Amino acid sequence: MTTRHPLVALDRRHVWHPFTQERTASDPIPISHARGTVLHTTDGREYLDLISSWWVITHGHGHPAIAQAIGEQAKRLEQVIFAGFTHEPAVRLAEGLIARLPEGLNRVFYSDNGSTSVEVALKMSCQYWQNRGEARKRFLAFEGGYHGDTVGAMSMGQTSGFFDAFRNMLFPVDTLPYPTTWEGDERIEQKEKASLAAVAEYLSRHGSACAAVLLEPLIQGAGGMRMCRPGYLAKLAALVKEAGVLLIFDEVMTGFGRTGALFACEKAGVIPDIICLSKGLTAGFMPLSATVCQERIYEAFLGEGFDRAFTHGHSFTANPLGCAAAVASLALFETEKTLQRVARIEEIHRQRLAALSRFPKARQRRVTGVVAALDVAAGDPGYQSKVGPWLKHFFLEQGLLLRPLGNVVYLLPPYCITEAELHRAWDGVEAALKQVA
């Protein structure tokens, strides 16, 4: 019988892990440190982090420039209430984000994670209409979308299949089909046309009662790395704006280079009314999020009375350490020419995905930026597919941290990954497909 590491034994006694069935799960793997793309365990094993540790790492683990920025900030100011006070990292970060986002997105509201950035956007859009004297209470989302685990975010993502246990807590949300696509998809134009027609009909009937439309641009992440085309987003945005409804882009995952541009909205040529940012915002060092809106939305909250103010906040709103990390991370996109690295990763993804055509079980191959995905043919597709745990275990045995979404295998590596490491990962995917076959 294998003796548990003392840290693991203590963990199993006291800790409750996310998205885990604790009774049947294997022991958690204790990590001692990480550098670049590699996670190091307490007993000397190494794992190549190919999912950016739940999509938050951008420039690599332990990047010295970001670590230094946090350390220096910690010596000056670690935290201060952000109601009635401000500080340089928060202001500089807001300035940096606005300079890089599409023109018009120029008011930054800070919170602490991706789900709360969505909550802020929903509350902001709801009160925006209320402050204008309009009672708009409907929200529109897309089938398969996932926006986080707080109540509002769960409500918007209730078709994702993750929240059945909480249905009595969720508020009603209208949902429409999402035209997911892949390499060689011959029906994509038909699917896009049907989706846009459904959106147009919905807006013609309910536009005056709809507060906002929310979606993940280009890639639905937790829903299975389901991808759509930029042209579809542009046409969708035009319909929403013509109807006078607010458009919210959840770029919690897609932001900061994941799609090949700094923000997915750039690839579609769309300027949303509100954009939600987190995960890669601090390059994975600190929890932080930002909800950025257009000026007219901010102005709707101005007045002489507190009743028009936006009454939302967090104890750690605009935490100086998180803001300092984000400022340093943004600078690295220029100094390290990060988007050029992203383009090279995408190029290798496309080469290796094309080679998987010889595997009959590799279905619906797709790639956008650093995100590459494929469906492994299974009799029980979906998040709870039995092939998922087998694939995860197989990859770990190969020293690869890949966490399939059921029968969906995807790669979303840090941008510092070398070509040799990326090819090693794809070799592991091919080996798994041979075993599955």
N, C-alpha and C positions, 0 to 999 in steps of 0.2 A: 504494500500500500504506500502511495506517495505521500510524503509528509508535506503539509501545507507550509508555505512561507508564513512567518508570524504576522506579517502585514495583511496577507490574504485571510488568515484565520480571524483576525480582529475585524476585518472588513465584513466577513460573512456573519459575524456576530452582531454588528451594529449598523451597517450601511444598507440603504435601499437605492438600487440603481435604476436609471431611467430606461423606459422601453424594454424591460427585462422581466421575464417570468422567473422569479428568484428560486422557485423550487426546482426547476429543471435546467437552469442555466449553468454552464461551466463556471469554474472559479474565474474571477476577474484577473487579468494579467497585470501584475504590478510594474509600473514604469518608474524608473529612477531619474532619467533625464532624456533630453531629445536635442538633436542638432540637425539643422537642414531638413532633410526628408526622413530621417531615421529616428525611431523610438527605441530606447535602450531599456531593457528590463533589469530588475534587481539581480537576476541570476545570469546576466551576461548575454541574453538573446537580443536579436535586433529585428525590428519590423519596419518595412518601408511603408510610410504613411501615404497611402494613395487616395484617401478621402479627406485630406487636410483636416483631420481630427474634427469631423462633423462640419466641414466646409468653412472653417474659420481661419485656418492658416493660409496666408498668401505668400509672403516672401521666404518662408521657411521657419522652422522651429529655432528659437533662441537667437534671432537676428541681433547682432551686437548693437546696431544703431538704435533699434527700438528699446532694447534693454537699457542702454545708456540713457536714453531720453526719460524713461520711467524712473530710473535711479536718481537722476538729477532733479526731476520734479518732486520726488518723494522727500528730498532734503529741504525743499522750499515750501510746498503746500500739498498735503495729501488729500484734503477734503474740506469743503466749505459749503454751507447751505447755498443753493443757487437761486432762492427767492430773495430778491433784494441785494444780491451780491453777484459779482462776476470775477473772472480771472483770465489770464492771458491764454492758457491752452484752449479754453472753450471758445474764445473769440477768434484765435488763429485757426482753429479747426473749422469753425463756421465759414470764415473767409476762404479757406482752402477748398471746402466742399462747394461753395457757391461758384468759385472760379472754375471748377471742373464740371459741374452739372450744366445741363442745358439752360439757356438764358430764360429767366423768369422764375426759376426755383431759387428763392433768395431769403427765406425765413427758416431757421433751424430750431427745432424743438428737440431737446435731448431726453432720452430715457435709457433703459439699461439692457434691453435685449430685443431680439427680432419680434417676438410676439407682442411686447409692449409697444414697439414702434407701430405695429398694425393697430393695436388698441387706440393709440393716440390718433392715428389717421381716421379711424372710424368715428371716434368721439368728436374730433375736429370737424369732420364733414357734417355730422349730425347737427352740431351746435352752429355751424356756419349758416345753414339754412334757417335754423331757429332764430338766430340773430337778425336775419334778413326778413323775418316775418313769414316764412314759409314752413309749412308742416310736411317735411319729407322724411318718411320713416322706412322706405324700402331700400334694400341693398341688393346689388346683383354681383354674383360671383360665377365661377366656371367649374364644371364637373371635374373632379379629380384634384382641384386646387387644395393646397395646404398652407396655412398662414400662421401657425403657432398654436400654443396650448392654453392660452388664457381664454376666457369665455367668449369674448367678441371674435377673436381670431378663430376659435373652434367653430363658432357659428358660421363664419364665412367659409370654413373648410370642412363642413360636416359631410360632404360627399366623398371625402378622402378615405373614409372607412376606419379612421382611427378613434372616433369619438362616440361610438354607439352607447357606451356606458354612461354618457353624460347628456343624452338627448333631451331629458327633461329640464336641463339648464340652459339650452340654447335658444336663441331667438330666431324667428323665421327669416330665411334668406332665399331669394330667387336664384336659381342656377340654370345655366345654359351649356350646351355642348362645347367642348374644346377641340379644335382640329389638330390633334396630335399627328406628327408625321415622322418619317424616317427615310433612309436612303432607298431609292427605287419605289417610293410610294406613288402608285399610279392614280390614287383616288384623292390626292390632297386638294386639288382645285375644287372638286365636288364637295368635300368636307368643309373647306373654307367658305364656299358659297352658302352652304346650308347654315353654318354657324352665324355668318354675317346677316343672313336673312332673319334668323331667329332673334338676333340682337336688335335689328331694325324694327321688327314687329313688337318686341318687348318695349322698346323705347317709345314707339308711337302710342302704345297703350298706357304705359306706366311712367314715362319719362318725367312728368311733372310731379310725381310722388317719389321718385328715386333720388336718394341722397348721393350715392356714389356707386361706381363700378370698380371692383377690385380684382386684380389678377397678377400672376407672376409672369413677367414678360420673357418670352422666348423659351423658358424652361420651367415646367412644374417640377419642383425638386422632389420632395418626399412622396409625391404621387407616383413616382416611378421614372424620373428624368424624362418626362414627356415633353417633346419639343414642338414648337410651331415656327412658322416662317415670319421674318420681319415684315414682309408686305401685308400679311394678315393683321398684324398689330397696328400698322399705319391706317388701314381701312377701318378697323374697329375703333381706333381713337377718333377718327373723323366723325363716325356715327355718334359717339358719345358726346363729343364736343358740340356737334350740331344740335343735339337734343338738350344742351345746357345742363348736363349731369357731370358731376365731378369724376375725374379719372384718377384712381390710385394705383400706382405700380409698387408691388411688393418686390423690392430688389434686395431683400435680406440675403438671399443666396447669390443672385445673379450679379450683384454689384461688385465693384472693385476688380474688374478684369476677367471674371469667370467666363463671359461670353465672347471675349476677344476685343471688346471695347471696354472702357472704364466702367460704363453703365450700359445695360441692355437697351435702354430707351434710345441711346445714340444710334444703335444699329438699325432701329426701326424708324429713326427720324421723328420720334414722338416726344412731346414735352408734356408729361402728366401734370395734373394739378397738385398732386401730392406724391412723394416718393418715400418709401420706407427703407432704411439702411441699417445694417448691423453686421454680424459675422465678420467679414473681412475688414470692417471699418478700422479695427485696431490691430489687424494682422494676426488676430488670435491671442493677443497678450492679455487683454482686459475686457470684461463685459461692458458694452456701450452700444447705444443705438441712436439714430437720428431720424426724425420725421421732418422732411423739408417740404415746404409748401410755397405756392405763389403768393405774391404780395396782397392781392385782393382778398385772399382768405384770411390772412393776418389782420387786415384792416377791418374786417367784419366783426372782430372781437374788441375793437377799440370803442371806448365810451366813458361816460362819467361815473357809471355805477359798476360795482363788482359783478352784477348779474350777467354782464356781457363778457366777462373775463373767462379764460380757459382754465378751469379748475382741475388741473391734472398735474401730478408731479411724483417724484420718487426721492427717497432719502439721498440717493447717490446720483441725482440728476447732474450731468456734466462733470462727473468726477474728474478732477485734474489729472490723475494718473492715466485714466483711460483716454482723455483728450490728448495728453502728451504723446501717448503711444500712437494715436491716430494721425497726429500731425507728422510724426516721424515716418509712419508708413506711407502717407501720401507723398512725401518727398522722395521716397525710394522708387516710386513709379517713374520718376524722371531720371534720377541719378543712375539707376540700374537698368534703364530701358526695359521695364518689366513687360510691357505689351508686346515687345519683340520676342521675348521668351514665350509668352502665351501663344503667339502665332506659330512658333516652332513646335510647341507641344501639340497644337491642333493639327499641324501637318503630319506629325508622327501618328497621332490618333487615326487620321483618315487613311494613312497607309496600312496600318495594322488592322483596322476595321474591315477594309476592303479584302484583306487576305483571309478573313474569317468566313467568306462566302462559301468556302469548301466544307464548312461544318453545318450540316442540316439543322442542328438545334440552335444555331446562332441566328436569331430572328430580329427584324426591325432594328438594324444597326443604325446608329445616329450619333452625331457629334455637333456641338456648338462650343467654340472656344476650347477651354481646357476640360470640358465635360464630354465624355464619351460613354455611350451606353448601348446595351443590347439586351434583348429578352432571350432567356434560355427556355426553349420549348418545354412545357410541363403540362401535365394533366390537370394541375390545380394552380393555374397562374394567379398572381396577386401577392400581396404583402405576406400572407401566411403560407405561401407555397412551401412544401416540404424540401424542395431543392435548395432553398435559401440557407438554412442552417448547415447543410452539407457543404455548400459552396464556401461559406464563411470559414468553416473548419479547414477545408482543403487549402484555402489561401493562407490561413495562419500557419499551417504546416510548411508552406513555402516561404514563410517570412514576409508575407504581404498582408498589410491591413487593408482589406477590401470588405465592405459591409453591404452585401447585396440587399436590395429592397425586394424581398421575396425572390421571384425568379428574374429580377432585373439586376444585371451586373453593370456597375458603372465605375469609371475612374474620374477622380477630381483631385489631381495632385497639387502640391505647392508649386509655385512658379520656379523655384530653384532646382527642380528635379533635373538630373542629367539625362542625356539621351540614353545612356547605358541603363540607368535605373528604370526609365520608362519602357524600354524594350524588354527588360527583365519582367516588368509587370505584365506586359502583353504576352510574353512567353508563358507566364503563369495562367493567364486566361485561356490560352490555347490548350495548355495541359489539362485544365479543368474541363473544357469542352470535350476533349478526348475521353476523359473518364466518364462524363455524363453519357456520351454516345455508347 
